[in-house]
Amino acid sequence: METNRKDDHIKYALKYQSPYNSFDDMELIHRSLPDYDLDEIDLSTQFLGMDFDFPFYINAMTGGSQKGAEINQKLAQLAEATGIIMVTGSYSAALKDPTDTSFQVKKHHPNLTLGTNIGIDKDYKLGLRAVEEMVPAFLQVHVNLMQELLMPEGERHFRSWKENLADYAKHMPVPVMLKEVGFGLDLKTMETAYDLGFRAFDISGRGGTSFAYIENERGGDRSFLNEWGQTTVQALLNAQPMMTKADVLASGGVRHPLDMIKCLVLGAKAVGLSKTVLELVETKPIEEAVATVNGWKDDLRLIMCALNCQKVSDLNKVDYMLYGKLNYLKKEDIKN
């Protein structure tokens, strides 16, 4: 198993503290007279043609090392116990090393709803192998241009990426989504991928794990790029033209249920969490982690009630205000 780079990613992801979180510059308008009782609030959502009980999931993080294997087992236990989706980290490591079992979580957690992940630089035939070996509900194809550029061992050839995307859309036997890794998926990229056949996107904005920071901590000298990319809220605002055409999911710096709700208000079908869940399983007993995640479900219902929303799809009608770095954008400008 690969150890050094993958374990560095975990170490520095836990260490990094973003200097700015865009969710703090967004305020939701409270509704004082709700039309629903709390027990009428429905958290179910739909994307990629599938129904899910809850609008949040454990996003792709790790694998390819012993430490990654231990974390994946804890994440899988948490996801299975709470009924949420888990997406594994990039399966590329297992494709390189047939002895790598760090991604094999369903053996011990057979009721887990699983997604898996592969890099856009990988030929679609490797994606077919990942799907065959992991049997996921869906496949994330991640795009990580700035990370590759900052890694001394990173990719330097990118012309094949669009062709690879078209092949993934055409040949995968399971639904596919395009995922950023924390730099914010831009509208033009989404439009290009849509034309190539993709119908789901995880915008994964800046504000959570910074792979620019991680690569600079690993020995790079371009710290001026640590805050490269668009924040999660900014990326969601920019993605508004895609909301009626494709399933847009959100991740990047999501800390708690209020951040989740803000993503859903901006049109996301579901919300991915990485560092917040990683910290949970690394610092708390699994029973406490399960109780925390189940508590998030109660918190989501509570906030939805205070916004007079019975269903997740009602949230995109909620009024909001933008401040700080977002205040030059008006809701009317975004929606028109």
Secondary structure, 3 states (H helix, E strand, C coil): CCCHHHHHHHHHHHHCCCCCCHHHHEEECCCCCCCCCHHHCECCEEECCEEECCCEEECCCCCCCHHHHHHHHHHHHHHHHHCCEEEEEECHHHHHCCCCCCCCCCCCCCCCCEEEEEECCCCHHHHHHHHHHHCCCEEEEEECHHHHHHCCCCCCCCCCHHHHHHHHHHHCCCCEEEEECCCCCCHHHHHHHHHCCCCEEECCCECCCCHHHHHHHCCCCCHHHCCCCCEHHHHHHHCHHHCCCCEEEEECCCCCHHHHHHHHHCCCCCEEECHHHHHHHHHCCHHHHHHHHHHHHHHHHHHHHHCCCCEHHHHHHCCEEECHHHCCCCHHHHHC
